[in-house]
Amino acid sequence: MANDVAEESQADQPAALPLSDIGLVGALARLLDERMVKKEIKPRIDGPKVPLLKAYETGQSELVVRIGDDLIGRYRVNIAQPKVVVDVDNEAALNEYADEHGGVEVIIRRNPKWEEALLRFAEYDEDTGLIIDTRTGEAVPGLKYEKGGDPTGSLTWTWEQKDVGRKRLMRHYQEGALDHLLAEAPELMAGPRPTAEDAQH
């Protein structure tokens, strides 16, 4: 159990490796996890998360992972999208609006399907600062606008050209080209190296 805690906190600590190398180790862990499913690898998969979110504060939203000229894939910081949501500080106004527009169920709560539809058709009017139901043109009380654009705290990984990046990384791993990085992640070197056939899956 102590090892589990140490492994989890290790992925969250500032890394001694450059972000590009952390990304490469993360991509390799992801590749090996697809084939071996080792719990020791799991913390390495999201190893780039903390340093990339920190780098986002200075303007870096993406980490391109490459070995030499071979593009392997990329990590991208997920960004919250702007949206209209229920203003929990002003729900009473929305409840009144829901009552007037058929959005209240007998149990005296807003109908979730009505609310979902309302949020889908609600738009923020930047000139007035009001939220408008585009179906009726009415201002809807009890909703607010969240501007979005802040990191959500998660990353998205994309292999280069679907399987091309995966195959490139497997080839470099099999050739031993990553061994210098794996001193920091010995769990990724345990056991036999995957074969060329494994790279096809």
N, C-alpha and C positions, 0 to 999 in steps of 0.2 A: 504494500500500500504506500509506503514511503517513497518507493521508486516511481509509482504512478504520479504522486504529487510532484516529485522532482522533475519528471518528464514534462508534465503539464506546465510547470512554472518555467522550465527551460525554454519552451516555445514562446513564452510571453516576455522573456528578458531581452534587453538590448543585446544585439548580436555582436560578436567580435568580427564576424565575416562581413564583407561589403554586401549591400542589399542585392546586387546582381548574383552573387554566389549563394545567398540565402534562397533566392528565387530558384536557382538551378537545383539546389538540394531539395526544395519543396516540390519541384516538378518531378524529380527522380523518385521521391517518396510517393507521390501520386501514382506514377507509373508502376512502381513495384507493388503498391497497395492493390492495384487492379489485378495483379497476378498472384500475389502471395497472401494478402490479407493478414498482415502481422500487426498486432496491437502496438508494438514498439515503434512502428513507422508512423502511426496516426499523428503524433505531435509535430512531426516534420512536415506533414502536408500543408499545414497552415502556418509554418514557420515564417513566411514572408508577411503575414498579416500585420503584426504589431509594427515592424519597421516601415512597411509601406504606408500604413495609416499615419505614422509619424511623419514620413516624407511628404504625405499629402498636405500637411500643414504648411509646407514650403512650396507647394505647387505641383508635386509629382503625383499623378493619378493612375499611372500605369507602370508596370515593370515588364519590359520585354526580356524574355529569357533566351539566350543564345549561347552556342558553343562555337567560338570562332565566327565563321560566316554562316553557320547553320542556325536558322531561326527555329526555336523549339516551341514556343508558345508565349502567352502573356497572362499576367495577373492584372486585374483592373479593380480599382476601388469602386464599390457600388455606391451610388449617389441616390439620396432620397429624392423622389420626384415631387414636384409641387402638387398639392391636392387640397381639396376641400374636405374638412372633417367636422365632426360634431364638437362644438365648444362645450366642454363639460362644465364650464363655469356659467353657462347660460342655457342649460338644458331646458329649463322651465319655459323659455320662449319658444324653443323648438317643439316642445310638447304641445303648447297652445296652437302653434302653426299646424302640427300634425293632426290635432283634433279637428281643426277647421277644414282640412284637406283630405280627410279619410285615411289618415295614416296611423290611427290608434286602434289597437286591438281591444277586445272586451276586457282583457286582464289589465287594462290601463297601462299600457306601455306602447311605445312606438312599434309598429309592425316592421320587423327587420327587413323584409323584402321591399317595403315602401321606402325605408331609409336608404337601402342600397340603391334603389332606382333614383331617389332624390339626389344622393351624392354623385351618381353617375351623370346626372343632368345639371348639377349645380356648377356655376362658374363664378369666378371672382371678377368683379368689375373694378379695375384699377382706378378708374376716375372717381368712383363714389366710395370705394372701400367696402361695398356691400356684396353679399353672395346672392346671385340671381338664379332662380329655377328657370332654365331656358325653355321649359315647356309652357310656362305660364307668364314669364316675364316678371314675376313677383320677387321682391327681396325676401330672403328666408332668414328669419332670426334664429339664433342658436347654432349657427355654423361659423367657422372661421377658416381663414386661408393659411396654409403652411407653405412657405416659399420653396422648400426643398433645396437641393444643392449641397447639403451637408453629407459627409460620409455616413453610411448606415452602420459601419462597423464590420462589414463583411467584404470579401473579395470574390471575384469571379475569375476562374481559370479557363483559358481557351487554348487547346492544342493548335499549333500552326497547321493550317490546311487539313483539318480533321485528324488523320492518322500520320501525316508526314512528320510533324514534330515529334510524335511518340516514337516513330521508327528511328529518327535521327538520334534522339536521346538514348534509346536502347543500344544503338550501334556504338555510340561514344562510351556508354557504360560498359558494354561487353569488351571493348578495346582497352579499357582501363584508363581512359582519358580523364575520368572524374575522380580517380583515386585520391588525388591531392586534397580534394574538398571533403572526401568522405572520412578523413581523420576526425572531423568534427561530428560525424554522424555514423559511427561504426555499425549501428544496427542495420544500416542499408547495405552493408557488405557481408552480412552474415549469410551463410548457406551458399549453395551454388549459384553462379550467375545465370540469369535467364538465357535461353538459347535464342538463336535467330528466329526459330519457329514461334517462340513466345512473343516476339515483337510483332508478329502478324495479327495477334488477337487484340 
